[in-house]
Amino acid sequence: MHQVHGGILLPAVVSANKHAHLAGMSKGQPKSPWQDRKDDKMKLFETLKTAAANHALYRRTRDEIARMPRDVALDLGIFPEDADRIAWAAIYGK
């Protein structure tokens, strides 16, 4: 309790704790201290899953280009020797 001007007692400590608790709440539920770690692990898992899927797609694309018959590749303006570069640009956009 905190005494203010005029001798009125106010529950300052309770009020401060209540506001600190409410600031950490989302959608009415208190946030678990472990939730950030769970979120980080899920983000890492999703990143790794996406990277693996992209790499598999890159390998398939690279192999398709490399195995393409030379006359078909040349008609399309593709050189099978550039399969790595072409597949990388197609999948990763760089």
JOLIN-V932835 format. One record per residue. N is the residue number from 1. RES is the residue in three letters. SS is DSSP state (h for helix, s for strand, l for the rest). BURIAL is # if it has 24 or more other C-alpha atoms within 12 Angstrom, else .. Layout:
N;RES;SS;BURIAL + N;RES;SS;BURIAL
//
This chain:
1;MET;l;. + 2;HIS;s;. + 3;GLN;s;. + 4;VAL;l;. + 5;HIS;l;. + 6;GLY;l;. + 7;GLY;l;. + 8;ILE;l;. + 9;LEU;s;. + 10;LEU;s;. + 11;PRO;l;. + 12;ALA;h;. + 13;VAL;h;. + 14;VAL;h;. + 15;SER;h;. + 16;ALA;h;. + 17;ASN;h;. + 18;LYS;h;. + 19;HIS;h;. + 20;ALA;h;. + 21;HIS;h;. + 22;LEU;h;. + 23;ALA;h;. + 24;GLY;l;. + 25;MET;s;. + 26;SER;s;. + 27;LYS;l;. + 28;GLY;l;. + 29;GLN;s;. + 30;PRO;s;. + 31;LYS;l;. + 32;SER;l;. + 33;PRO;l;. + 34;TRP;l;. + 35;GLN;h;. + 36;ASP;h;. + 37;ARG;h;. + 38;LYS;h;. + 39;ASP;h;. + 40;ASP;h;. + 41;LYS;h;. + 42;MET;h;. + 43;LYS;h;. + 44;LEU;h;. + 45;PHE;h;. + 46;GLU;h;. + 47;THR;h;. + 48;LEU;h;. + 49;LYS;h;. + 50;THR;h;. + 51;ALA;h;. + 52;ALA;h;. + 53;ALA;h;. + 54;ASN;h;. + 55;HIS;h;. + 56;ALA;h;. + 57;LEU;h;. + 58;TYR;h;# + 59;ARG;h;. + 60;ARG;h;. + 61;THR;h;# + 62;ARG;h;# + 63;ASP;h;. + 64;GLU;h;. + 65;ILE;h;# + 66;ALA;h;. + 67;ARG;h;. + 68;MET;l;. + 69;PRO;l;. + 70;ARG;h;. + 71;ASP;h;. + 72;VAL;h;. + 73;ALA;h;. + 74;LEU;h;. + 75;ASP;h;. + 76;LEU;l;. + 77;GLY;l;. + 78;ILE;l;# + 79;PHE;l;. + 80;PRO;h;# + 81;GLU;h;. + 82;ASP;h;. + 83;ALA;h;# + 84;ASP;h;# + 85;ARG;h;. + 86;ILE;h;# + 87;ALA;h;# + 88;TRP;h;. + 89;ALA;h;. + 90;ALA;h;. + 91;ILE;h;. + 92;TYR;h;. + 93;GLY;l;. + 94;LYS;l;.
//
